[in-house]
Amino acid sequence: MPADFPESNASANTSYVTVRAAQLKAVTRALIGRTGSNEREAGLVADQLVEANLTGHDALGVGMLPRYVEVFRLDRLKPNRHVSVVAAGLLGLTQREVEQLAGGARVCRGMRIGGLARPWPCA
């Protein structure tokens, strides 16, 4: 069997396929890109979804892709939108801190718009 071919694992009660994280990220990134996300956004989303799987949160991982595509097709998910922070100074945040939070905030916003569960508390 080729080294890059998914390995099938089966037992009496469970059947699953093992796929390398890099391959899964590439496929996920490509699928997200097909919804109109730019390369950076598709990479961020793919990283988050695969990371959820790798940390044992399968319900929040790449299994969410069908729902992501569904809400995109329903025009409820708008790729490449960015958050804007209003009155960050009131929160005591510097611009740099706001920029560091923006990546996670984009994921949270997208998941909220899509009606998806979030893997961490979102504002």
N, C-alpha and C positions, 0 to 999 in steps of 0.2 A: 504494500500500500504506500503511495507517495507520502512524503513527510508533511506536506501541507494539506492532505486530505483529512476531513473530519473523521475522528475515530468513533465508531458506534459502540456504546456501552449498553448492555442489556442485562436485566435480571428477571426473576419471575414476576416482580411487581412493578418494575420501573424500566423505561426505555428512554434513553437520552443520547444526545450527540455532544461530544466535546469539540469545541472550536477555539482556536487560539485567539486571545484578546485582540491582537493587532488585526487579524482577519475580520473579526466581528466589528471592530471599529471602522474598518475600511468599507464594509458593506453597509453599515448603519449610516456612515457619513455620506455615501453615495445616494442612499435612499432619501435622506434628509435634504440633500442637495437637489434632488428631483422635485421637491416641493417648492423650490425657489430660494432656499437659504443660500447665502453666499458661502464660500469655502470656510471662512473662519467660524461662522455660526454653526454650520453643519458639523464642523470638528468639535466645537464646544458641546453641542447636544449629544453627539456620538460618545464623547468622553464621559459625560454624565451618565448616560444610559448604561454603557458597558461597565463603568465603575460600580453602579448599583448592583449589577449582576455579580461582579467580582467580590463584592462585600456581602453577598448573601441576601440581597434585597431584590430577588428576581421579579417580584410583582411591579417593581418600579424601574426595571431595566428595559432591555430591548423588546420585551414582550409588549411594551407600550406603543411600539411603532404602528401597529394597525390603527390604534385610536388616534395617534398623531396624524396619520394620513387621512383618516376619516374626518377629523375636525378641520383639516386643511381643505378637503374637498367641499365641506359645508361652508367654507369661507369664514370660519370662526377663528382661524389661526393665520396670522399675518407674518410671514418670514421677514427677517431683516429689520424689525422694528427695534428701537432702542429706548431705554428708560431715560427720563429726564428727572433730575432731582430738583425739587423746589424747596427752598429754605433749608438746605443742608446745614447751614451755620447754626440754626436753631437746635440741631441735634448734636452740635459740638464736633462735627466731622470736618476734616480737611478735604480739599478737592481730591487729593491722592487716595484717601480712604474711600471717598465716594466712588472713584474709578475702580478700586479693588473690589468693591461690593457690586459693581454694575454687572459683571458676568453672571453671578449667581442670581441677581435680581432679574436679569433677562430670562433666565431659565424659569424662575418662579412665575414671572408674568405670563410667559408663554404657556406654562402648565395651567395657570389659573384661567386664562382665556379659553384654553382647550378643555377645561373642566376635569383636569387630570389631578391625581393625587401627587403631592410633593414629597420628596424624600427628606426634607428638613423643614423647619418652621420658616415660613416666608412672611414678610411684612405685608 
